[in-house]
């Protein structure tokens, strides 16, 4: 039996089968089978398609067995992919994600030096500063949490990395006031990179640098809790952070 509800929802959004397939990262023929043959997608694809089309999952695929387990399914569906190490995340993904942002850009790290050294990322911040809320949160280079993280990673130069990143960002401090910088003294268990409803979550693992630790690529879905859990962490850390001072940059 064909799924006319799905066909109608796609048309109502002014999309084609290929458009929806591209957005949720499946093949067009797969979506065709969902429509013409009534095939039921995996749960993660159900939620992704419903989110793109702006309707509830139950509208497209009624399921009497859908229950509290759906919350767990939603959270799983928010995981786009998992990378075993940060250094294997495609280089272009960081830029592409932030280039797609229209409303919000957040970076919550200790240093995130690799981003501050990327001229294209700095250009994106300048381009988005007029229209998006941009918040960059780095570790307070003089706080105990930063010193401990350096020890945990097997070195004692985390404060230096942070100061290097601040020097790289310095031209934005006055020329682009729409980009807001703060430093925090919290113990981070993940570095978070948010662009609207998309996020890269770089876990922290004792004894190794963040570039060797796993990264989750998340995409927020209505009703899912995983993305919002990390987003709330950004909000809490921002609320307890302070403005950057000259001493943070120079160490003097």
Order of alpha helices (4+ residues) and beta strands (2+ residues): alpha-alpha-alpha-alpha-alpha-alpha-beta-alpha-beta-alpha-alpha-beta-alpha-alpha-beta-beta-beta-beta-alpha-beta-alpha
